[in-house]
Amino acid sequence: MSITLKRIDMKDCEKLWKMQVEAFSELLEKYRDYDISPANEPVSRVEERLKQPFTYYYFIMDGDTAVGAVRVVDMKDGSRKRISPIFIMSEFRGRGFAQAAIKAAEELHGTHNWGLDTIMQEEGNCHLYEKLGYRRTGESHIINDRMTIIMYEKN
């Protein structure tokens, strides 16, 4: 499989936001994490992030089709880089796009010193990150009785 990462700029803000809301809506329904879910963010929050000099948003492209997106937070100062969030649209899941996108992001921003977090109850996500060399830090945050966020690092 060959995917590319296409940098997102302000003109694509609304498209990115709509994709994000759609991609995370099922998880929002499942976990009811209304305060932190990307599906519940206003477009203005995505716009704010796009304006940050340390934020790099990319569409995950399969040819001419945006199958998802990933945000990389890279301060360019040697501190840990973060993936927050990454998502694949439901009709494209299970095809290896997320794995390929993470590898591509690591190639662009350096293969060492990464962090991310995910929902502990989403075993598929945990498996993906662990397969890519990310390790649980032991740090977690209970969001509600349905959901716990766990932290991962890759050095």
C-alpha positions in Angstrom: 0.0 0.0 0.0 1.2 3.5 -0.8 -0.3 6.4 1.0 0.9 10.0 1.1 0.5 12.7 3.7 -0.8 16.0 2.3 -0.3 19.0 4.6 -3.6 20.7 5.5 -3.8 24.5 5.6 -6.5 26.9 6.7 -8.6 26.5 3.4 -9.2 22.9 4.3 -10.2 23.6 7.9 -13.9 22.9 7.5 -13.3 19.7 5.5 -10.9 18.5 8.2 -13.4 19.3 11.0 -16.3 17.6 9.2 -14.2 14.5 8.7 -13.1 14.5 12.3 -16.6 14.9 13.6 -17.8 12.0 11.4 -14.8 9.7 12.2 -15.1 10.1 16.0 -19.0 10.2 16.3 -19.3 6.5 16.9 -16.7 6.7 19.8 -18.5 9.7 21.2 -21.8 7.7 21.3 -20.1 4.7 22.8 -18.1 6.4 25.5 -20.1 9.6 26.0 -16.9 11.6 26.5 -18.5 14.9 25.6 -15.8 17.1 27.1 -12.8 15.7 25.3 -14.1 13.9 22.1 -12.9 15.3 18.8 -16.4 14.6 17.5 -17.7 17.3 19.9 -15.1 20.0 19.1 -16.2 23.2 17.4 -14.6 24.1 14.1 -13.0 27.0 15.9 -10.8 24.6 17.9 -9.5 22.9 14.8 -8.8 26.4 13.3 -6.9 27.3 16.5 -4.7 24.2 16.1 -4.1 24.9 12.4 -2.7 28.3 13.4 -0.2 26.8 15.9 3.3 26.9 14.5 4.1 23.5 16.1 1.0 21.7 14.7 1.2 19.8 11.4 -2.1 18.4 10.1 -2.1 16.0 7.2 -4.7 14.4 5.1 -3.9 10.7 4.8 -4.2 10.2 1.0 -4.9 7.1 -1.0 -4.3 8.5 -4.4 -6.7 11.4 -4.7 -8.9 10.3 -1.8 -8.5 11.6 1.7 -9.1 8.5 3.9 -8.4 10.2 7.2 -6.1 12.7 8.9 -3.3 12.9 11.4 -2.1 15.8 13.6 1.5 15.9 14.6 2.6 18.2 17.4 6.3 18.9 16.8 7.9 21.7 18.7 11.2 21.2 16.8 13.1 21.6 20.1 14.0 18.0 20.8 10.9 17.5 23.0 8.6 14.5 22.5 6.5 14.7 19.3 2.8 13.7 19.6 0.2 12.2 17.4 -3.1 13.8 18.5 -5.4 12.8 16.9 -5.2 10.3 14.0 -8.4 9.0 12.4 -9.5 6.9 9.4 -12.9 7.3 8.0 -15.1 4.3 8.7 -15.3 3.0 5.1 -11.5 2.8 4.9 -10.7 1.2 8.3 -9.0 -2.2 8.5 -6.8 -1.6 5.4 -3.6 -0.5 7.1 -3.9 3.2 6.4 -3.4 4.3 10.0 -0.2 2.2 10.3 1.1 3.5 7.0 0.3 7.1 8.1 2.1 6.8 11.4 5.2 5.4 9.7 5.0 8.3 7.1 4.6 10.9 9.9 7.6 9.4 11.7 9.7 9.6 8.5 8.7 13.3 8.1 9.3 14.3 11.7 12.0 11.8 12.9 11.6 8.2 14.1 12.4 8.8 17.8 10.9 10.5 20.8 7.1 10.1 20.2 4.1 10.0 22.4 0.3 9.5 22.0 -2.7 8.5 24.0 -5.7 6.3 23.2 -8.7 4.7 24.7 -7.7 1.7 26.7 -11.0 -0.1 25.9 -10.2 0.2 22.1 -8.0 -2.9 21.9 -7.5 -2.5 18.1 -6.0 0.9 18.6 -3.7 -0.4 21.4 -2.6 -3.3 19.3 -1.8 -0.9 16.4 0.4 1.3 18.5 2.2 -1.5 20.2 2.8 -3.2 16.8 4.5 0.1 15.7 6.8 0.1 18.7 4.9 2.3 21.1 4.9 1.2 24.8 2.4 2.0 27.6 3.9 4.4 30.1 1.7 3.3 32.9 0.0 6.7 33.0 -3.7 6.7 32.6 -6.7 9.0 33.1 -10.2 7.8 33.9 -12.6 9.9 31.9 -15.8 8.2 33.0 -17.1 4.7 34.0 -16.8 3.6 30.3 -13.5 5.1 29.3 -9.9 5.3 30.4 -7.2 7.1 28.4 -3.7 5.5 28.4 -0.4 7.0 27.4 2.1 5.6 25.0 5.7 6.5 24.2 8.2 5.5 21.5 11.9 6.3 21.9 
